[in-house]
Amino acid sequence: MHYSPSSLVLALLCLAILAAALFAVLASIIAGLLAHWDGVSLPTALLRAGMAFGGTFTLLTALLTLIASALL
């Protein structure tokens, strides 16, 4: 089966976004656990985990956008 370059680029971009989301989830789990082990309440630990997810995912998608615009 022959894939056009546009479908290959789209597939690679989807995989990169999925990898960024998984990395952001891992970062948020670690941040939440570290915050909870530090002695903060569970809602505060979840808030810190959410901030870590949002910050990590935003940074990685901005980096992917920069790379994609430079390559295309």
MDTraj code that builds the backbone (N, CA, C; nanometers):
import mdtraj as md
import numpy as np

residues = "MET HIS TYR SER PRO SER SER LEU VAL LEU ALA LEU LEU CYS LEU ALA ILE LEU ALA ALA ALA LEU PHE ALA VAL LEU ALA SER ILE ILE ALA GLY LEU LEU ALA HIS TRP ASP GLY VAL SER LEU PRO THR ALA LEU LEU ARG ALA GLY MET ALA PHE GLY GLY THR PHE THR LEU LEU THR ALA LEU LEU THR LEU ILE ALA SER ALA LEU LEU".split()
xyz = np.array([
    [0.0850, -0.1175, 0.0000],
    [0.0000, 0.0000, 0.0000],
    [0.0894, 0.1236, 0.0000],
    [0.0562, 0.2190, -0.0816],
    [0.1356, 0.3401, -0.0946],
    [0.0718, 0.4535, -0.0140],
    [0.1521, 0.5174, 0.0695],
    [0.1051, 0.6285, 0.1503],
    [0.1561, 0.7585, 0.0915],
    [0.0693, 0.8544, 0.0825],
    [0.1135, 0.9853, 0.0348],
    [0.1882, 1.0557, 0.1473],
    [0.2754, 1.1501, 0.1143],
    [0.3510, 1.2196, 0.2199],
    [0.2619, 1.2912, 0.3194],
    [0.1483, 1.3407, 0.2754],
    [0.0625, 1.4128, 0.3678],
    [0.0012, 1.3193, 0.4729],
    [-0.0342, 1.1971, 0.4331],
    [-0.0895, 1.1040, 0.5306],
    [0.0186, 1.0539, 0.6256],
    [0.1414, 1.0396, 0.5772],
    [0.2518, 0.9989, 0.6631],
    [0.2848, 1.1080, 0.7646],
    [0.2851, 1.2317, 0.7209],
    [0.3119, 1.3437, 0.8112],
    [0.2014, 1.3540, 0.9160],
    [0.0780, 1.3357, 0.8735],
    [-0.0339, 1.3409, 0.9671],
    [-0.0258, 1.2277, 1.0702],
    [0.0122, 1.1089, 1.0260],
    [0.0259, 0.9970, 1.1190],
    [0.1386, 1.0214, 1.2183],
    [0.2502, 1.0730, 1.1718],
    [0.3624, 1.1023, 1.2616],
    [0.3270, 1.2132, 1.3596],
    [0.2531, 1.3114, 1.3147],
    [0.2109, 1.4196, 1.4029],
    [0.1148, 1.3691, 1.5100],
    [0.0243, 1.2805, 1.4720],
    [-0.0675, 1.2216, 1.5712],
    [0.0078, 1.1379, 1.6734],
    [0.1065, 1.0635, 1.6289],
    [0.1878, 0.9851, 1.7218],
    [0.2689, 1.0749, 1.8146],
    [0.3194, 1.1850, 1.7627],
    [0.3960, 1.2775, 1.8463],
    [0.3066, 1.3434, 1.9508],
    [0.1846, 1.3784, 1.9139],
    [0.0917, 1.4379, 2.0103],
    [0.0520, 1.3351, 2.1158],
    [0.0328, 1.2104, 2.0749],
    [0.0019, 1.1049, 2.1705],
    [0.1183, 1.0834, 2.2677],
    [0.2413, 1.0851, 2.2162],
    [0.3582, 1.0699, 2.3029],
    [0.3698, 1.1875, 2.3993],
    [0.3394, 1.3079, 2.3517],
    [0.3430, 1.4253, 2.4389],
    [0.2379, 1.4148, 2.5488],
    [0.1197, 1.3653, 2.5144],
    [0.0140, 1.3492, 2.6152],
    [0.0533, 1.2441, 2.7188],
    [0.1131, 1.1346, 2.6747],
    [0.1558, 1.0317, 2.7692],
    [0.2661, 1.0826, 2.8607],
    [0.3594, 1.1585, 2.8058],
    [0.4658, 1.2159, 2.8874],
    [0.4086, 1.3148, 2.9884],
    [0.3094, 1.3934, 2.9461],
    [0.2467, 1.4890, 3.0370],
    [0.1700, 1.4171, 3.1479],
    [0.1062, 1.3051, 3.1157],
    [0.0367, 1.2267, 3.2184],
    [0.1364, 1.1718, 3.3194],
    [0.2488, 1.1210, 3.2720],
    [0.3513, 1.0707, 3.3636],
    [0.4054, 1.1816, 3.4528],
    [0.4279, 1.2994, 3.3949],
    [0.4770, 1.4116, 3.4745],
    [0.3745, 1.4536, 3.5792],
    [0.2470, 1.4498, 3.5442],
    [0.1442, 1.4901, 3.6414],
    [0.1301, 1.3869, 3.7531],
    [0.1433, 1.2584, 3.7199],
    [0.1371, 1.1550, 3.8242],
    [0.2519, 1.1720, 3.9221],
    [0.3709, 1.1938, 3.8696],
    [0.4874, 1.2123, 3.9564],
    [0.4717, 1.3376, 4.0418],
    [0.4252, 1.4469, 3.9813],
    [0.4076, 1.5708, 4.0575],
    [0.3018, 1.5549, 4.1660],
    [0.1931, 1.4860, 4.1341],
    [0.0890, 1.4638, 4.2335],
    [0.1355, 1.3763, 4.3491],
    [0.2087, 1.2711, 4.3171],
    [0.2607, 1.1835, 4.4222],
    [0.3627, 1.2554, 4.5103],
    [0.4522, 1.3304, 4.4487],
    [0.5505, 1.4044, 4.5279],
    [0.4840, 1.5084, 4.6175],
    [0.3809, 1.5746, 4.5652],
    [0.3108, 1.6733, 4.6466],
    [0.2379, 1.6058, 4.7628],
    [0.1773, 1.4914, 4.7365],
    [0.1044, 1.4209, 4.8428],
    [0.2004, 1.3671, 4.9483],
    [0.3158, 1.3171, 4.9050],
    [0.4153, 1.2684, 4.9997],
    [0.4759, 1.3808, 5.0816],
    [0.4677, 1.5044, 5.0285],
    [0.5193, 1.6200, 5.1019],
    [0.4259, 1.6598, 5.2156],
    [0.3055, 1.6052, 5.2163],
    [0.2154, 1.6302, 5.3268],
    [0.0988, 1.7222, 5.2956],
    [0.0815, 1.7619, 5.1716],
    [-0.0325, 1.8477, 5.1385],
    [-0.1574, 1.7614, 5.1272],
    [-0.2720, 1.8249, 5.1298],
    [-0.3982, 1.7505, 5.1205],
    [-0.4160, 1.6944, 4.9792],
    [-0.5067, 1.6002, 4.9652],
    [-0.5308, 1.5358, 4.8365],
    [-0.5802, 1.6348, 4.7296],
    [-0.6730, 1.7263, 4.7617],
    [-0.7140, 1.8229, 4.6591],
    [-0.5981, 1.9121, 4.6113],
    [-0.5106, 1.9505, 4.7024],
    [-0.3959, 2.0326, 4.6627],
    [-0.3002, 1.9522, 4.5762],
    [-0.2801, 1.8241, 4.6102],
    [-0.1933, 1.7389, 4.5288],
    [-0.2510, 1.7202, 4.3886],
    [-0.3832, 1.7041, 4.3801],
    [-0.4468, 1.6912, 4.2484],
    [-0.4373, 1.8207, 4.1688],
    [-0.4463, 1.9333, 4.2375],
    [-0.4308, 2.0622, 4.1700],
    [-0.2902, 2.0775, 4.1142],
    [-0.1913, 2.0379, 4.1918],
    [-0.0528, 2.0448, 4.1436],
    [-0.0301, 1.9485, 4.0278],
    [-0.0923, 1.8322, 4.0337],
    [-0.0806, 1.7374, 3.9230],
    [-0.1433, 1.7944, 3.7958],
    [-0.2567, 1.8597, 3.8096],
    [-0.3207, 1.9219, 3.6939],
    [-0.2386, 2.0347, 3.6349],
    [-0.1761, 2.1122, 3.7217],
    [-0.0889, 2.2198, 3.6722],
    [0.0323, 2.1620, 3.6002],
    [0.0867, 2.0525, 3.6525],
    [0.2014, 1.9893, 3.5873],
    [0.1618, 1.9334, 3.4509],
    [0.0435, 1.8726, 3.4420],
    [-0.0037, 1.8224, 3.3124],
    [-0.0213, 1.9363, 3.2135],
    [-0.0899, 2.0402, 3.2565],
    [-0.1154, 2.1531, 3.1662],
    [0.0127, 2.2194, 3.1185],
    [0.1052, 2.2399, 3.2089],
    [0.2305, 2.3035, 3.1709],
    [0.3145, 2.2171, 3.0792],
    [0.3233, 2.0883, 3.1105],
    [0.4034, 1.9975, 3.0288],
    [0.3428, 1.9800, 2.8905],
    [0.2120, 1.9597, 2.8840],
    [0.1475, 1.9390, 2.7544],
    [0.1533, 2.0652, 2.6683],
    [0.1377, 2.1810, 2.7303],
    [0.1477, 2.3060, 2.6551],
    [0.2877, 2.3246, 2.5985],
    [0.3878, 2.2992, 2.6807],
    [0.5257, 2.3139, 2.6348],
    [0.5571, 2.2165, 2.5218],
    [0.5157, 2.0920, 2.5342],
    [0.5464, 1.9931, 2.4314],
    [0.4711, 2.0183, 2.3014],
    [0.3462, 2.0606, 2.3093],
    [0.2735, 2.0913, 2.1855],
    [0.3283, 2.2161, 2.1186],
    [0.3761, 2.3133, 2.1962],
    [0.4401, 2.4303, 2.1359],
    [0.5693, 2.3897, 2.0665],
    [0.6448, 2.2989, 2.1270],
    [0.7673, 2.2494, 2.0650],
    [0.7366, 2.1709, 1.9385],
    [0.6320, 2.0882, 1.9408],
    [0.5926, 2.0153, 1.8198],
    [0.5478, 2.1104, 1.7095],
    [0.4786, 2.2152, 1.7454],
    [0.4362, 2.3140, 1.6463],
    [0.5566, 2.3828, 1.5831],
    [0.6538, 2.4160, 1.6643],
    [0.7760, 2.4790, 1.6122],
    [0.8500, 2.3855, 1.5185],
    [0.8629, 2.2601, 1.5548],
    [0.9327, 2.1632, 1.4702],
    [0.8563, 2.1382, 1.3415],
    [0.7244, 2.1236, 1.3521],
    [0.6428, 2.0990, 1.2327],
    [0.6459, 2.2179, 1.1366],
    [0.6444, 2.3392, 1.1880],
    [0.6489, 2.4556, 1.1002],
    [0.7864, 2.4721, 1.0373],
    [0.8907, 2.4283, 1.1054],
    [1.0248, 2.4385, 1.0484],
    [1.0456, 2.3332, 0.9392],
    [0.9840, 2.2170, 0.9544],
    [1.0027, 2.1093, 0.8574],
    [0.9100, 2.1189, 0.7380],
    [0.7937, 2.1764, 0.7560],
    [0.6970, 2.1838, 0.6449],
    [0.6993, 2.3129, 0.5787],
])
top = md.Topology()
chain = top.add_chain()
for i, resn in enumerate(residues, 1):
    res = top.add_residue(resn, chain, resSeq=i)
    for name in ("N", "CA", "C"):
        top.add_atom(name, md.element.get_by_symbol(name[0]), res)
traj = md.Trajectory(xyz[None], top)
